[in-house]
């Protein structure tokens, strides 16, 4: 989910959710007077535009294989709030705030902190961009090549 308006109150909050509409989220958004947009088929360009327009990205997954949305958001300079679950702390590095998956109070507090503390927001953006550099394709390929060469040519 992504929050658009940095100084948003409930009525000005817009959430974009990637995936199929879930009944409980539709009902919760309506009850909370939040505009909710569903994106089920989205191009890379559209996804980039959503990240670029976002004030922050939450990715509080309870199960995750890698956490690509974290890296995608950090790459475009969007602050990230993600969960302490699985690979996400390793993937996000120090470029995100962390919450326990399913802990709504922690998530709400983290969102408020990012929205209300510009210095924290700026710090997350800067640390996120530095974190993304760890996932540079050429750097990773070079590291794998060095491993393979060391195995083939032990010194």
Number of C-alpha atoms within 10 A of each C-alpha: 17 24 21 20 16 17 12 15 10 12 10 15 19 21 19 18 16 15 11 10 14 10 8 9 12 16 11 12 16 12 9 12 14 17 15 19 15 16 15 11 11 12 10 9 9 12 16 16 12 17 25 16 15 23 21 27 26 23 22 23 17 14 13 14 8 13 19 14 16 24 25 18 26 27 20 18 22 27 30 31 23 26 26 18 17 15 14 25 17 12 19 26 16 15 24 27 22 22 23 16 17 12 11 12 11 14 22 11 12 19 19 14 15 21 18 14 10 12 11 15 20 15 15 24 23 16 18 27 20 16 20 20 12 13 12 11 10 9 12 12 11 12 12 12 12 12 12 12 11 11 10 9 8 7 5
